[in-house]
């Protein structure tokens, strides 16, 4: 049974203190008996003390070092590490799919006065996430992932067509197809996987962004649940990033909105994992209207 680190340190200190006290006692005894203590004798005594305590110190040091050594990673842990690395890369704001240039209609919502602060932004995004494009995109990702994982080309093609048809406006169509195309191209160039080209070629329509993420993740063997949660987190983060420049909001306020949406992201992911294509639907008419009116907005910073 391995001794706790704090207990080992205490034991070592006690041993050293005891040895020092013994040495001091020997010196005092010699002095009281008028015995002369030469430097050589004192050094010999201290050396003896050091030799006596060295094994204990060495043992404690060895145990301390081995206690903090990482456990050898098994095959499953290595796969998990690889999956996490890919997700953090693919869904990072630094991954060049151009997400920073789109607002998903939020620019018009700010112009119209629907979004003005932390509270109104959180309410707007919560609706988009649970009752609008967030839930729809999550559901398409799930079904695209499962079709690609099973090698069902025809099913994947149907999912891709339906996902493209569900986009409510021309600018949102531009947003999601541009990001989907960029995601596939960069993934094939830097993170290619067996079967990815065949799956993409099987689709009769350009892949929208959530479908592209689902297909690539499936071909790389990245588990579905973390892929979905990471995708929704990236989606919400991009919305907040756009709003922070438009309202504008400070960095702390932006983080407050992200915190408010944590449970909504988890709930949307869980719904999507259990949803069928018949469960798809949107009730965010104001957000859809925002994406339509953004096309003719007088001044614009974003492409959608």
MODELLER restraints for C-alpha pairs under 7 A, 6 or more apart:
rsr = mdl.restraints
at = mdl.atoms
rsr.add(forms.Gaussian(group=physical.xy_distance, feature=features.Distance(at['CA:5:A'], at['CA:64:A']), mean=6.15, stdev=0.5))
rsr.add(forms.Gaussian(group=physical.xy_distance, feature=features.Distance(at['CA:8:A'], at['CA:60:A']), mean=5.97, stdev=0.5))
rsr.add(forms.Gaussian(group=physical.xy_distance, feature=features.Distance(at['CA:12:A'], at['CA:56:A']), mean=6.54, stdev=0.5))
rsr.add(forms.Gaussian(group=physical.xy_distance, feature=features.Distance(at['CA:12:A'], at['CA:57:A']), mean=6.21, stdev=0.5))
rsr.add(forms.Gaussian(group=physical.xy_distance, feature=features.Distance(at['CA:15:A'], at['CA:53:A']), mean=6.89, stdev=0.5))
rsr.add(forms.Gaussian(group=physical.xy_distance, feature=features.Distance(at['CA:16:A'], at['CA:53:A']), mean=6.38, stdev=0.5))
rsr.add(forms.Gaussian(group=physical.xy_distance, feature=features.Distance(at['CA:19:A'], at['CA:49:A']), mean=5.90, stdev=0.5))
rsr.add(forms.Gaussian(group=physical.xy_distance, feature=features.Distance(at['CA:23:A'], at['CA:45:A']), mean=6.73, stdev=0.5))
rsr.add(forms.Gaussian(group=physical.xy_distance, feature=features.Distance(at['CA:83:A'], at['CA:222:A']), mean=5.14, stdev=0.5))
rsr.add(forms.Gaussian(group=physical.xy_distance, feature=features.Distance(at['CA:87:A'], at['CA:227:A']), mean=6.76, stdev=0.5))
rsr.add(forms.Gaussian(group=physical.xy_distance, feature=features.Distance(at['CA:87:A'], at['CA:230:A']), mean=6.96, stdev=0.5))
rsr.add(forms.Gaussian(group=physical.xy_distance, feature=features.Distance(at['CA:89:A'], at['CA:95:A']), mean=6.50, stdev=0.5))
rsr.add(forms.Gaussian(group=physical.xy_distance, feature=features.Distance(at['CA:91:A'], at['CA:230:A']), mean=6.92, stdev=0.5))
rsr.add(forms.Gaussian(group=physical.xy_distance, feature=features.Distance(at['CA:91:A'], at['CA:231:A']), mean=6.52, stdev=0.5))
rsr.add(forms.Gaussian(group=physical.xy_distance, feature=features.Distance(at['CA:91:A'], at['CA:234:A']), mean=5.96, stdev=0.5))
rsr.add(forms.Gaussian(group=physical.xy_distance, feature=features.Distance(at['CA:97:A'], at['CA:179:A']), mean=5.06, stdev=0.5))
rsr.add(forms.Gaussian(group=physical.xy_distance, feature=features.Distance(at['CA:97:A'], at['CA:182:A']), mean=5.23, stdev=0.5))
rsr.add(forms.Gaussian(group=physical.xy_distance, feature=features.Distance(at['CA:97:A'], at['CA:183:A']), mean=5.90, stdev=0.5))
rsr.add(forms.Gaussian(group=physical.xy_distance, feature=features.Distance(at['CA:98:A'], at['CA:179:A']), mean=6.56, stdev=0.5))
rsr.add(forms.Gaussian(group=physical.xy_distance, feature=features.Distance(at['CA:99:A'], at['CA:179:A']), mean=6.98, stdev=0.5))
rsr.add(forms.Gaussian(group=physical.xy_distance, feature=features.Distance(at['CA:99:A'], at['CA:238:A']), mean=6.83, stdev=0.5))
rsr.add(forms.Gaussian(group=physical.xy_distance, feature=features.Distance(at['CA:100:A'], at['CA:238:A']), mean=6.74, stdev=0.5))
rsr.add(forms.Gaussian(group=physical.xy_distance, feature=features.Distance(at['CA:101:A'], at['CA:302:A']), mean=5.21, stdev=0.5))
rsr.add(forms.Gaussian(group=physical.xy_distance, feature=features.Distance(at['CA:101:A'], at['CA:303:A']), mean=5.97, stdev=0.5))
rsr.add(forms.Gaussian(group=physical.xy_distance, feature=features.Distance(at['CA:102:A'], at['CA:175:A']), mean=6.63, stdev=0.5))
rsr.add(forms.Gaussian(group=physical.xy_distance, feature=features.Distance(at['CA:102:A'], at['CA:302:A']), mean=5.15, stdev=0.5))
rsr.add(forms.Gaussian(group=physical.xy_distance, feature=features.Distance(at['CA:102:A'], at['CA:303:A']), mean=5.18, stdev=0.5))
rsr.add(forms.Gaussian(group=physical.xy_distance, feature=features.Distance(at['CA:102:A'], at['CA:304:A']), mean=5.02, stdev=0.5))
rsr.add(forms.Gaussian(group=physical.xy_distance, feature=features.Distance(at['CA:103:A'], at['CA:239:A']), mean=6.13, stdev=0.5))
rsr.add(forms.Gaussian(group=physical.xy_distance, feature=features.Distance(at['CA:103:A'], at['CA:242:A']), mean=5.56, stdev=0.5))
rsr.add(forms.Gaussian(group=physical.xy_distance, feature=features.Distance(at['CA:103:A'], at['CA:302:A']), mean=6.05, stdev=0.5))
rsr.add(forms.Gaussian(group=physical.xy_distance, feature=features.Distance(at['CA:103:A'], at['CA:304:A']), mean=5.40, stdev=0.5))
rsr.add(forms.Gaussian(group=physical.xy_distance, feature=features.Distance(at['CA:104:A'], at['CA:172:A']), mean=6.44, stdev=0.5))
rsr.add(forms.Gaussian(group=physical.xy_distance, feature=features.Distance(at['CA:104:A'], at['CA:291:A']), mean=6.25, stdev=0.5))
rsr.add(forms.Gaussian(group=physical.xy_distance, feature=features.Distance(at['CA:104:A'], at['CA:304:A']), mean=5.26, stdev=0.5))
rsr.add(forms.Gaussian(group=physical.xy_distance, feature=features.Distance(at['CA:105:A'], at['CA:287:A']), mean=6.62, stdev=0.5))
rsr.add(forms.Gaussian(group=physical.xy_distance, feature=features.Distance(at['CA:105:A'], at['CA:290:A']), mean=4.92, stdev=0.5))
rsr.add(forms.Gaussian(group=physical.xy_distance, feature=features.Distance(at['CA:105:A'], at['CA:291:A']), mean=4.06, stdev=0.5))
rsr.add(forms.Gaussian(group=physical.xy_distance, feature=features.Distance(at['CA:105:A'], at['CA:294:A']), mean=6.14, stdev=0.5))
rsr.add(forms.Gaussian(group=physical.xy_distance, feature=features.Distance(at['CA:105:A'], at['CA:304:A']), mean=5.62, stdev=0.5))
rsr.add(forms.Gaussian(group=physical.xy_distance, feature=features.Distance(at['CA:106:A'], at['CA:243:A']), mean=6.79, stdev=0.5))
rsr.add(forms.Gaussian(group=physical.xy_distance, feature=features.Distance(at['CA:107:A'], at['CA:246:A']), mean=6.68, stdev=0.5))
rsr.add(forms.Gaussian(group=physical.xy_distance, feature=features.Distance(at['CA:108:A'], at['CA:290:A']), mean=5.55, stdev=0.5))
rsr.add(forms.Gaussian(group=physical.xy_distance, feature=features.Distance(at['CA:108:A'], at['CA:293:A']), mean=6.99, stdev=0.5))
rsr.add(forms.Gaussian(group=physical.xy_distance, feature=features.Distance(at['CA:108:A'], at['CA:294:A']), mean=5.46, stdev=0.5))
rsr.add(forms.Gaussian(group=physical.xy_distance, feature=features.Distance(at['CA:109:A'], at['CA:115:A']), mean=5.75, stdev=0.5))
rsr.add(forms.Gaussian(group=physical.xy_distance, feature=features.Distance(at['CA:109:A'], at['CA:290:A']), mean=6.05, stdev=0.5))
rsr.add(forms.Gaussian(group=physical.xy_distance, feature=features.Distance(at['CA:110:A'], at['CA:116:A']), mean=6.33, stdev=0.5))
rsr.add(forms.Gaussian(group=physical.xy_distance, feature=features.Distance(at['CA:110:A'], at['CA:246:A']), mean=6.85, stdev=0.5))
rsr.add(forms.Gaussian(group=physical.xy_distance, feature=features.Distance(at['CA:110:A'], at['CA:247:A']), mean=6.42, stdev=0.5))
rsr.add(forms.Gaussian(group=physical.xy_distance, feature=features.Distance(at['CA:115:A'], at['CA:121:A']), mean=5.29, stdev=0.5))
rsr.add(forms.Gaussian(group=physical.xy_distance, feature=features.Distance(at['CA:116:A'], at['CA:247:A']), mean=5.88, stdev=0.5))
rsr.add(forms.Gaussian(group=physical.xy_distance, feature=features.Distance(at['CA:117:A'], at['CA:247:A']), mean=6.88, stdev=0.5))
rsr.add(forms.Gaussian(group=physical.xy_distance, feature=features.Distance(at['CA:118:A'], at['CA:253:A']), mean=6.46, stdev=0.5))
rsr.add(forms.Gaussian(group=physical.xy_distance, feature=features.Distance(at['CA:118:A'], at['CA:257:A']), mean=6.24, stdev=0.5))
rsr.add(forms.Gaussian(group=physical.xy_distance, feature=features.Distance(at['CA:122:A'], at['CA:257:A']), mean=5.58, stdev=0.5))
rsr.add(forms.Gaussian(group=physical.xy_distance, feature=features.Distance(at['CA:122:A'], at['CA:260:A']), mean=6.87, stdev=0.5))
rsr.add(forms.Gaussian(group=physical.xy_distance, feature=features.Distance(at['CA:126:A'], at['CA:261:A']), mean=6.61, stdev=0.5))
rsr.add(forms.Gaussian(group=physical.xy_distance, feature=features.Distance(at['CA:126:A'], at['CA:264:A']), mean=6.72, stdev=0.5))
rsr.add(forms.Gaussian(group=physical.xy_distance, feature=features.Distance(at['CA:127:A'], at['CA:284:A']), mean=6.72, stdev=0.5))
rsr.add(forms.Gaussian(group=physical.xy_distance, feature=features.Distance(at['CA:128:A'], at['CA:134:A']), mean=5.81, stdev=0.5))
rsr.add(forms.Gaussian(group=physical.xy_distance, feature=features.Distance(at['CA:128:A'], at['CA:284:A']), mean=6.48, stdev=0.5))
rsr.add(forms.Gaussian(group=physical.xy_distance, feature=features.Distance(at['CA:129:A'], at['CA:135:A']), mean=5.79, stdev=0.5))
rsr.add(forms.Gaussian(group=physical.xy_distance, feature=features.Distance(at['CA:130:A'], at['CA:264:A']), mean=6.97, stdev=0.5))
rsr.add(forms.Gaussian(group=physical.xy_distance, feature=features.Distance(at['CA:130:A'], at['CA:268:A']), mean=5.79, stdev=0.5))
rsr.add(forms.Gaussian(group=physical.xy_distance, feature=features.Distance(at['CA:131:A'], at['CA:282:A']), mean=5.54, stdev=0.5))
rsr.add(forms.Gaussian(group=physical.xy_distance, feature=features.Distance(at['CA:131:A'], at['CA:283:A']), mean=5.66, stdev=0.5))
rsr.add(forms.Gaussian(group=physical.xy_distance, feature=features.Distance(at['CA:131:A'], at['CA:284:A']), mean=6.27, stdev=0.5))
rsr.add(forms.Gaussian(group=physical.xy_distance, feature=features.Distance(at['CA:132:A'], at['CA:282:A']), mean=4.60, stdev=0.5))
rsr.add(forms.Gaussian(group=physical.xy_distance, feature=features.Distance(at['CA:132:A'], at['CA:283:A']), mean=6.05, stdev=0.5))
rsr.add(forms.Gaussian(group=physical.xy_distance, feature=features.Distance(at['CA:132:A'], at['CA:284:A']), mean=5.35, stdev=0.5))
rsr.add(forms.Gaussian(group=physical.xy_distance, feature=features.Distance(at['CA:135:A'], at['CA:268:A']), mean=5.96, stdev=0.5))
rsr.add(forms.Gaussian(group=physical.xy_distance, feature=features.Distance(at['CA:135:A'], at['CA:272:A']), mean=6.57, stdev=0.5))
rsr.add(forms.Gaussian(group=physical.xy_distance, feature=features.Distance(at['CA:136:A'], at['CA:280:A']), mean=6.04, stdev=0.5))
rsr.add(forms.Gaussian(group=physical.xy_distance, feature=features.Distance(at['CA:136:A'], at['CA:281:A']), mean=6.91, stdev=0.5))
rsr.add(forms.Gaussian(group=physical.xy_distance, feature=features.Distance(at['CA:137:A'], at['CA:210:A']), mean=5.64, stdev=0.5))
rsr.add(forms.Gaussian(group=physical.xy_distance, feature=features.Distance(at['CA:138:A'], at['CA:210:A']), mean=6.91, stdev=0.5))
rsr.add(forms.Gaussian(group=physical.xy_distance, feature=features.Distance(at['CA:138:A'], at['CA:228:A']), mean=6.67, stdev=0.5))
rsr.add(forms.Gaussian(group=physical.xy_distance, feature=features.Distance(at['CA:138:A'], at['CA:269:A']), mean=6.74, stdev=0.5))
rsr.add(forms.Gaussian(group=physical.xy_distance, feature=features.Distance(at['CA:138:A'], at['CA:272:A']), mean=5.76, stdev=0.5))
rsr.add(forms.Gaussian(group=physical.xy_distance, feature=features.Distance(at['CA:139:A'], at['CA:272:A']), mean=4.68, stdev=0.5))
rsr.add(forms.Gaussian(group=physical.xy_distance, feature=features.Distance(at['CA:139:A'], at['CA:275:A']), mean=6.63, stdev=0.5))
rsr.add(forms.Gaussian(group=physical.xy_distance, feature=features.Distance(at['CA:140:A'], at['CA:159:A']), mean=6.80, stdev=0.5))
rsr.add(forms.Gaussian(group=physical.xy_distance, feature=features.Distance(at['CA:140:A'], at['CA:163:A']), mean=6.39, stdev=0.5))
rsr.add(forms.Gaussian(group=physical.xy_distance, feature=features.Distance(at['CA:140:A'], at['CA:210:A']), mean=6.47, stdev=0.5))
rsr.add(forms.Gaussian(group=physical.xy_distance, feature=features.Distance(at['CA:140:A'], at['CA:211:A']), mean=6.08, stdev=0.5))
rsr.add(forms.Gaussian(group=physical.xy_distance, feature=features.Distance(at['CA:141:A'], at['CA:210:A']), mean=4.92, stdev=0.5))
rsr.add(forms.Gaussian(group=physical.xy_distance, feature=features.Distance(at['CA:141:A'], at['CA:211:A']), mean=4.97, stdev=0.5))
rsr.add(forms.Gaussian(group=physical.xy_distance, feature=features.Distance(at['CA:141:A'], at['CA:213:A']), mean=6.86, stdev=0.5))
rsr.add(forms.Gaussian(group=physical.xy_distance, feature=features.Distance(at['CA:141:A'], at['CA:214:A']), mean=4.81, stdev=0.5))
rsr.add(forms.Gaussian(group=physical.xy_distance, feature=features.Distance(at['CA:142:A'], at['CA:214:A']), mean=6.60, stdev=0.5))
rsr.add(forms.Gaussian(group=physical.xy_distance, feature=features.Distance(at['CA:142:A'], at['CA:272:A']), mean=6.92, stdev=0.5))
rsr.add(forms.Gaussian(group=physical.xy_distance, feature=features.Distance(at['CA:142:A'], at['CA:273:A']), mean=6.35, stdev=0.5))
rsr.add(forms.Gaussian(group=physical.xy_distance, feature=features.Distance(at['CA:143:A'], at['CA:159:A']), mean=6.98, stdev=0.5))
rsr.add(forms.Gaussian(group=physical.xy_distance, feature=features.Distance(at['CA:144:A'], at['CA:156:A']), mean=5.62, stdev=0.5))
rsr.add(forms.Gaussian(group=physical.xy_distance, feature=features.Distance(at['CA:144:A'], at['CA:159:A']), mean=6.32, stdev=0.5))
rsr.add(forms.Gaussian(group=physical.xy_distance, feature=features.Distance(at['CA:144:A'], at['CA:211:A']), mean=5.51, stdev=0.5))
rsr.add(forms.Gaussian(group=physical.xy_distance, feature=features.Distance(at['CA:144:A'], at['CA:214:A']), mean=5.49, stdev=0.5))
rsr.add(forms.Gaussian(group=physical.xy_distance, feature=features.Distance(at['CA:144:A'], at['CA:215:A']), mean=6.00, stdev=0.5))
rsr.add(forms.Gaussian(group=physical.xy_distance, feature=features.Distance(at['CA:145:A'], at['CA:214:A']), mean=4.33, stdev=0.5))
rsr.add(forms.Gaussian(group=physical.xy_distance, feature=features.Distance(at['CA:145:A'], at['CA:215:A']), mean=5.18, stdev=0.5))
rsr.add(forms.Gaussian(group=physical.xy_distance, feature=features.Distance(at['CA:145:A'], at['CA:218:A']), mean=5.38, stdev=0.5))
rsr.add(forms.Gaussian(group=physical.xy_distance, feature=features.Distance(at['CA:147:A'], at['CA:155:A']), mean=6.04, stdev=0.5))
rsr.add(forms.Gaussian(group=physical.xy_distance, feature=features.Distance(at['CA:147:A'], at['CA:156:A']), mean=5.29, stdev=0.5))
rsr.add(forms.Gaussian(group=physical.xy_distance, feature=features.Distance(at['CA:148:A'], at['CA:156:A']), mean=6.48, stdev=0.5))
rsr.add(forms.Gaussian(group=physical.xy_distance, feature=features.Distance(at['CA:148:A'], at['CA:199:A']), mean=6.80, stdev=0.5))
rsr.add(forms.Gaussian(group=physical.xy_distance, feature=features.Distance(at['CA:148:A'], at['CA:215:A']), mean=5.67, stdev=0.5))
rsr.add(forms.Gaussian(group=physical.xy_distance, feature=features.Distance(at['CA:148:A'], at['CA:218:A']), mean=6.15, stdev=0.5))
rsr.add(forms.Gaussian(group=physical.xy_distance, feature=features.Distance(at['CA:149:A'], at['CA:218:A']), mean=5.24, stdev=0.5))
rsr.add(forms.Gaussian(group=physical.xy_distance, feature=features.Distance(at['CA:149:A'], at['CA:219:A']), mean=6.64, stdev=0.5))
rsr.add(forms.Gaussian(group=physical.xy_distance, feature=features.Distance(at['CA:153:A'], at['CA:199:A']), mean=6.38, stdev=0.5))
rsr.add(forms.Gaussian(group=physical.xy_distance, feature=features.Distance(at['CA:153:A'], at['CA:202:A']), mean=5.78, stdev=0.5))
rsr.add(forms.Gaussian(group=physical.xy_distance, feature=features.Distance(at['CA:156:A'], at['CA:203:A']), mean=6.87, stdev=0.5))
rsr.add(forms.Gaussian(group=physical.xy_distance, feature=features.Distance(at['CA:157:A'], at['CA:202:A']), mean=6.43, stdev=0.5))
rsr.add(forms.Gaussian(group=physical.xy_distance, feature=features.Distance(at['CA:157:A'], at['CA:203:A']), mean=4.34, stdev=0.5))
rsr.add(forms.Gaussian(group=physical.xy_distance, feature=features.Distance(at['CA:157:A'], at['CA:204:A']), mean=6.28, stdev=0.5))
rsr.add(forms.Gaussian(group=physical.xy_distance, feature=features.Distance(at['CA:160:A'], at['CA:203:A']), mean=6.81, stdev=0.5))
rsr.add(forms.Gaussian(group=physical.xy_distance, feature=features.Distance(at['CA:160:A'], at['CA:205:A']), mean=6.78, stdev=0.5))
rsr.add(forms.Gaussian(group=physical.xy_distance, feature=features.Distance(at['CA:160:A'], at['CA:207:A']), mean=5.98, stdev=0.5))
rsr.add(forms.Gaussian(group=physical.xy_distance, feature=features.Distance(at['CA:160:A'], at['CA:211:A']), mean=6.46, stdev=0.5))
rsr.add(forms.Gaussian(group=physical.xy_distance, feature=features.Distance(at['CA:161:A'], at['CA:205:A']), mean=6.13, stdev=0.5))
rsr.add(forms.Gaussian(group=physical.xy_distance, feature=features.Distance(at['CA:163:A'], at['CA:208:A']), mean=6.92, stdev=0.5))
rsr.add(forms.Gaussian(group=physical.xy_distance, feature=features.Distance(at['CA:164:A'], at['CA:208:A']), mean=6.22, stdev=0.5))
rsr.add(forms.Gaussian(group=physical.xy_distance, feature=features.Distance(at['CA:167:A'], at['CA:173:A']), mean=5.78, stdev=0.5))
rsr.add(forms.Gaussian(group=physical.xy_distance, feature=features.Distance(at['CA:168:A'], at['CA:288:A']), mean=6.25, stdev=0.5))
rsr.add(forms.Gaussian(group=physical.xy_distance, feature=features.Distance(at['CA:169:A'], at['CA:291:A']), mean=6.32, stdev=0.5))
rsr.add(forms.Gaussian(group=physical.xy_distance, feature=features.Distance(at['CA:169:A'], at['CA:292:A']), mean=5.66, stdev=0.5))
rsr.add(forms.Gaussian(group=physical.xy_distance, feature=features.Distance(at['CA:171:A'], at['CA:291:A']), mean=6.89, stdev=0.5))
rsr.add(forms.Gaussian(group=physical.xy_distance, feature=features.Distance(at['CA:171:A'], at['CA:295:A']), mean=6.85, stdev=0.5))
rsr.add(forms.Gaussian(group=physical.xy_distance, feature=features.Distance(at['CA:171:A'], at['CA:304:A']), mean=5.24, stdev=0.5))
rsr.add(forms.Gaussian(group=physical.xy_distance, feature=features.Distance(at['CA:172:A'], at['CA:291:A']), mean=6.81, stdev=0.5))
rsr.add(forms.Gaussian(group=physical.xy_distance, feature=features.Distance(at['CA:172:A'], at['CA:304:A']), mean=6.20, stdev=0.5))
rsr.add(forms.Gaussian(group=physical.xy_distance, feature=features.Distance(at['CA:175:A'], at['CA:304:A']), mean=6.76, stdev=0.5))
rsr.add(forms.Gaussian(group=physical.xy_distance, feature=features.Distance(at['CA:176:A'], at['CA:208:A']), mean=5.10, stdev=0.5))
rsr.add(forms.Gaussian(group=physical.xy_distance, feature=features.Distance(at['CA:176:A'], at['CA:209:A']), mean=5.07, stdev=0.5))
rsr.add(forms.Gaussian(group=physical.xy_distance, feature=features.Distance(at['CA:177:A'], at['CA:206:A']), mean=6.58, stdev=0.5))
rsr.add(forms.Gaussian(group=physical.xy_distance, feature=features.Distance(at['CA:177:A'], at['CA:207:A']), mean=6.23, stdev=0.5))
rsr.add(forms.Gaussian(group=physical.xy_distance, feature=features.Distance(at['CA:177:A'], at['CA:208:A']), mean=4.48, stdev=0.5))
rsr.add(forms.Gaussian(group=physical.xy_distance, feature=features.Distance(at['CA:177:A'], at['CA:209:A']), mean=6.12, stdev=0.5))
rsr.add(forms.Gaussian(group=physical.xy_distance, feature=features.Distance(at['CA:179:A'], at['CA:209:A']), mean=5.47, stdev=0.5))
rsr.add(forms.Gaussian(group=physical.xy_distance, feature=features.Distance(at['CA:180:A'], at['CA:207:A']), mean=5.61, stdev=0.5))
rsr.add(forms.Gaussian(group=physical.xy_distance, feature=features.Distance(at['CA:180:A'], at['CA:208:A']), mean=4.74, stdev=0.5))
rsr.add(forms.Gaussian(group=physical.xy_distance, feature=features.Distance(at['CA:180:A'], at['CA:209:A']), mean=3.71, stdev=0.5))
rsr.add(forms.Gaussian(group=physical.xy_distance, feature=features.Distance(at['CA:180:A'], at['CA:212:A']), mean=5.40, stdev=0.5))
rsr.add(forms.Gaussian(group=physical.xy_distance, feature=features.Distance(at['CA:181:A'], at['CA:207:A']), mean=6.60, stdev=0.5))
rsr.add(forms.Gaussian(group=physical.xy_distance, feature=features.Distance(at['CA:183:A'], at['CA:212:A']), mean=6.78, stdev=0.5))
rsr.add(forms.Gaussian(group=physical.xy_distance, feature=features.Distance(at['CA:184:A'], at['CA:212:A']), mean=6.27, stdev=0.5))
rsr.add(forms.Gaussian(group=physical.xy_distance, feature=features.Distance(at['CA:193:A'], at['CA:219:A']), mean=6.13, stdev=0.5))
rsr.add(forms.Gaussian(group=physical.xy_distance, feature=features.Distance(at['CA:193:A'], at['CA:220:A']), mean=6.13, stdev=0.5))
rsr.add(forms.Gaussian(group=physical.xy_distance, feature=features.Distance(at['CA:195:A'], at['CA:219:A']), mean=6.79, stdev=0.5))
rsr.add(forms.Gaussian(group=physical.xy_distance, feature=features.Distance(at['CA:196:A'], at['CA:216:A']), mean=6.89, stdev=0.5))
rsr.add(forms.Gaussian(group=physical.xy_distance, feature=features.Distance(at['CA:196:A'], at['CA:219:A']), mean=6.10, stdev=0.5))
rsr.add(forms.Gaussian(group=physical.xy_distance, feature=features.Distance(at['CA:228:A'], at['CA:269:A']), mean=6.35, stdev=0.5))
rsr.add(forms.Gaussian(group=physical.xy_distance, feature=features.Distance(at['CA:229:A'], at['CA:266:A']), mean=6.98, stdev=0.5))
rsr.add(forms.Gaussian(group=physical.xy_distance, feature=features.Distance(at['CA:229:A'], at['CA:269:A']), mean=6.14, stdev=0.5))
rsr.add(forms.Gaussian(group=physical.xy_distance, feature=features.Distance(at['CA:232:A'], at['CA:265:A']), mean=6.36, stdev=0.5))
rsr.add(forms.Gaussian(group=physical.xy_distance, feature=features.Distance(at['CA:233:A'], at['CA:265:A']), mean=6.92, stdev=0.5))
rsr.add(forms.Gaussian(group=physical.xy_distance, feature=features.Distance(at['CA:240:A'], at['CA:254:A']), mean=6.36, stdev=0.5))
rsr.add(forms.Gaussian(group=physical.xy_distance, feature=features.Distance(at['CA:244:A'], at['CA:250:A']), mean=6.62, stdev=0.5))
rsr.add(forms.Gaussian(group=physical.xy_distance, feature=features.Distance(at['CA:244:A'], at['CA:254:A']), mean=6.50, stdev=0.5))
rsr.add(forms.Gaussian(group=physical.xy_distance, feature=features.Distance(at['CA:291:A'], at['CA:304:A']), mean=6.55, stdev=0.5))
rsr.add(forms.Gaussian(group=physical.xy_distance, feature=features.Distance(at['CA:294:A'], at['CA:304:A']), mean=6.56, stdev=0.5))
